Amino acid sequence: MQQRLMFTIVSACSGWQLYEGDQGRLWFASRSDAMETADLMATSLHENHGIPTAVVMDMAGCESVMLNCHG
């Protein structure tokens, strides 16, 4: 079984950092832009390459929340 690729959104200073796996990829000023981009990336990888993906919101010291899951 293929491991799920996680897209994680983390609050960062005055914006939001999007991680693909453990690599910081993109920075956004708004949380909604980060969430939309993460979902588009996760959906595309799953639909085009069959990779299981998930979008997760880091809750700063609390448990993370899964926003979306593909595959």
Backbone as numpy.savetxt, mean C-alpha at the origin, in Angstrom:
# Nx Ny Nz CAx CAy CAz Cx Cy Cz
2.62 -21.57 -2.78 1.78 -20.39 -2.78 2.66 -19.14 -2.78
2.32 -18.17 -3.62 3.08 -16.95 -3.73 2.77 -16.01 -2.57
3.82 -15.39 -2.01 3.64 -14.47 -0.89 2.97 -13.18 -1.36
2.10 -12.65 -0.52 1.36 -11.42 -0.84 2.29 -10.22 -0.77
2.25 -9.35 -1.80 3.02 -8.11 -1.81 2.20 -7.03 -1.11
2.79 -6.42 -0.11 2.09 -5.41 0.68 2.45 -4.01 0.22
1.44 -3.19 0.02 1.61 -1.75 -0.20 1.16 -1.09 1.09
2.10 -0.42 1.77 1.81 0.14 3.09 1.88 1.66 3.04
0.85 2.30 3.57 0.77 3.75 3.64 1.09 4.17 5.07
2.08 5.08 5.21 2.57 5.48 6.52 2.58 7.01 6.60
2.09 7.54 7.72 2.17 8.97 7.95 3.64 9.37 8.04
4.03 10.43 7.31 5.43 10.87 7.29 5.49 12.40 7.30
5.98 12.96 8.38 6.11 14.42 8.54 4.85 15.14 8.10
4.89 15.79 6.96 3.72 16.56 6.51 3.04 15.89 5.31
3.05 14.56 5.29 2.43 13.86 4.18 2.34 12.37 4.45
2.37 11.59 3.38 2.19 10.14 3.46 3.20 9.44 2.56
3.87 8.43 3.10 4.85 7.63 2.36 4.18 6.32 1.95
4.38 5.92 0.70 3.87 4.65 0.21 5.04 3.69 0.04
4.97 2.55 0.72 5.98 1.51 0.62 5.46 0.37 -0.23
6.31 -0.17 -1.08 6.03 -1.40 -1.82 6.95 -2.45 -1.21
6.37 -3.39 -0.46 7.20 -4.30 0.34 7.88 -3.47 1.40
9.21 -3.53 1.49 9.92 -2.74 2.50 10.63 -1.53 1.88
10.34 -1.25 0.62 10.96 -0.13 -0.08 10.02 1.08 -0.17
10.47 2.23 0.37 9.70 3.45 0.23 9.72 3.89 -1.23
8.57 4.03 -1.84 8.49 4.33 -3.27 8.05 5.76 -3.56
6.97 6.20 -2.96 6.38 7.48 -3.33 5.96 8.25 -2.08
5.92 9.59 -2.21 5.45 10.46 -1.13 4.26 11.26 -1.65
3.26 11.45 -0.79 2.05 12.18 -1.17 1.71 13.21 -0.10
1.16 14.34 -0.54 0.71 15.36 0.40 -0.61 14.95 1.06
-1.45 14.21 0.33 -2.75 13.82 0.89 -2.87 12.31 1.05
-3.56 11.91 2.09 -3.77 10.49 2.36 -4.60 9.84 1.25
-5.61 10.56 0.76 -6.47 9.98 -0.29 -5.68 9.71 -1.57
-4.73 10.58 -1.92 -3.89 10.33 -3.10 -3.03 9.09 -2.89
-2.48 8.93 -1.70 -1.66 7.75 -1.39 -2.50 6.49 -1.46
-3.72 6.53 -0.92 -4.60 5.36 -0.93 -5.01 5.00 -2.35
-5.34 5.99 -3.16 -5.77 5.73 -4.54 -4.62 5.12 -5.35
-3.43 5.67 -5.22 -2.27 5.16 -5.96 -1.93 3.74 -5.53
-1.93 3.50 -4.21 -1.62 2.16 -3.71 -2.61 1.14 -4.25
-3.90 1.49 -4.26 -4.90 0.56 -4.76 -4.73 0.31 -6.26
-4.44 1.35 -7.03 -4.21 1.17 -8.46 -3.01 0.26 -8.73
-1.93 0.46 -7.98 -0.73 -0.37 -8.15 -1.02 -1.82 -7.77
-1.70 -2.01 -6.65 -2.02 -3.37 -6.18 -2.95 -4.09 -7.15
-3.98 -3.39 -7.62 -4.92 -3.97 -8.57 -4.23 -4.34 -9.87
-3.41 -3.45 -10.39 -2.71 -3.69 -11.64 -1.78 -4.90 -11.55
-0.99 -4.99 -10.49 -0.09 -6.13 -10.33 -0.86 -7.45 -10.29
-1.98 -7.45 -9.59 -2.75 -8.68 -9.49 -3.40 -9.03 -10.83
-4.05 -8.06 -11.45 -4.76 -8.34 -12.71 -3.82 -8.70 -13.85
-2.67 -8.04 -13.93 -1.76 -8.23 -15.07 -0.72 -9.32 -14.86
-0.39 -9.62 -13.60 0.69 -10.59 -13.34 0.31 -11.69 -12.36
-0.91 -11.64 -11.83 -1.37 -12.67 -10.91 -0.72 -12.64 -9.54
-0.08 -11.52 -9.19 0.59 -11.40 -7.89 -0.44 -11.04 -6.83
-0.55 -11.83 -5.74 -1.45 -11.45 -4.66 -0.93 -10.18 -3.97
-1.81 -9.22 -3.75 -1.41 -7.94 -3.16 -2.37 -7.52 -2.06
-1.94 -6.56 -1.25 -2.79 -5.96 -0.24 -2.35 -4.52 -0.02
-3.30 -3.67 0.34 -3.01 -2.29 0.71 -3.30 -2.16 2.20
-2.30 -1.66 2.94 -2.37 -1.58 4.40 -2.09 -0.15 4.85
-2.82 0.31 5.86 -2.58 1.63 6.47 -1.91 1.39 7.82
-0.70 1.92 7.99 0.01 1.84 9.26 -0.65 2.81 10.23
-1.02 2.33 11.41 -1.75 3.15 12.37 -0.86 3.69 13.49
0.40 3.98 13.20 1.34 4.63 14.13 1.37 3.99 15.50
1.94 2.81 15.58 2.11 2.15 16.87 0.98 1.19 17.23
-0.15 1.32 16.59 -1.27 0.39 16.80 -1.22 -0.65 15.70
-2.16 -1.55 15.70 -2.21 -2.55 14.63 -2.50 -1.88 13.29
-1.93 -2.41 12.24 -2.19 -1.92 10.89 -3.58 -2.35 10.44
-4.16 -1.59 9.52 -5.50 -1.88 9.01 -5.38 -2.23 7.52
-5.94 -3.37 7.13 -5.94 -3.75 5.72 -7.09 -3.01 5.03
-6.76 -2.26 3.97 -7.76 -1.51 3.24 -8.29 -2.25 2.04
-7.44 -3.05 1.41 -7.80 -3.78 0.20 -6.95 -5.01 0.07
-7.50 -6.04 -0.56 -6.78 -7.28 -0.76 -7.14 -7.81 -2.14
-6.13 -8.20 -2.92 -6.35 -8.73 -4.27 -5.68 -10.09 -4.38
-6.45 -11.08 -4.73 -5.91 -12.43 -4.91 -5.84 -13.24 -3.67
